[in-house]
């Protein structure tokens, strides 16, 4: 299950309390504050705190407008201008804190974004739950031939069934061995009286990367958007992409004007090289440009044609 009974009780307690404040709050985000948004089979994302809103971005931008400079009066227009011209500092004025439950292999990919404050569940002090990620059949892809980091066609029939069995059996086996080494069950009770058991910090090393961990992840809006631009991309690994998609929904609730600008200029936009732009200009002029004559590598050419919707 995504959350424990203890976590559910804590969430209910927090949601039962309201506070009067002079700080900006966002009703759409308050609706889901503390509530887990379920991801994968046992994971979740939930907002536990936030600071600022769309107006905080605008306020931070306008403070730098000196006397005699042109004043931007439309908030949404200013936010789009900032996004379009990559003026990132005003977006750093907003912050948000998430509680995330995710498979360890996703956490190791996620932590490469070194722009947030992180505090992770410690398996040195606590026993990890018997919860591990198993892909759904439609996400059980073979190794891609072209993309060494990606997956290709979905495994079928006996091969898929065999892989699913291996994943489940191995996960159950290593957890049983984990408990045996600890001499403690998942609930903390002793298995065999009189036996010491291995230290938790050592016993954890035998667990597979599909076991779940949890952390608190606090980040400013600028760095959150950078994370989402990479991890919500269709080319990102599915298991981290679904977390990014859940967080995109949070951003839409929290800062809708920023979300619209981000969707327009980052998620829905594109970036091209100087040479790529020259190719576009030549194509617009009616020239029949080939990859060999473009100055682009085969991969760059393929990516540009994908961007232009001209892929063969």
Beta strands, then each sheet from edge to edge (+ up, - down):
strand 1: 37-39
strand 2: 43-51
strand 3: 95-103
strand 4: 117-120
strand 5: 141-143
strand 6: 151-154
strand 7: 212-220
sheet 1: 1+ 2- 3+ 7- 4+
sheet 2: 5+ 6-
end
